[in-house]
Amino acid sequence: MGLRARGRETIARGHDELFATSWRGVPRTLAGLIAVREAGTWSTVVFRNKVPFERPPAGSVERSLAAAARHA
């Protein structure tokens, strides 16, 4: 949804809400992050949860590519 949160407590509470409600039944998620190392210590500066979703193919090209991927 593009929401931004700062602070461990706020981020943890937000994830608790997500996992308790809208993410029920989601088979998997993807995550991306950017970390930096300063003075020997690693810190996460950006973290993004991504929930993949299914949509119908847009047309014949997507349908054929999807079919080929299923058979690969």
VENJOTA-V943639 format. One line per field, one symbol per residue. phi: phi as a letter, one per 30 degrees, with the letter a starting at -180 (. if undefined). A space follows every 50 residues. Layout:
# VENJOTA-V943639
phi: ???
This chain:
# VENJOTA-V943639
phi: .idcbbjedddddddeddddbdcdiddabcbbbbbbcbhicdbdcbbbdb cdbcbdedadddddddddddcd
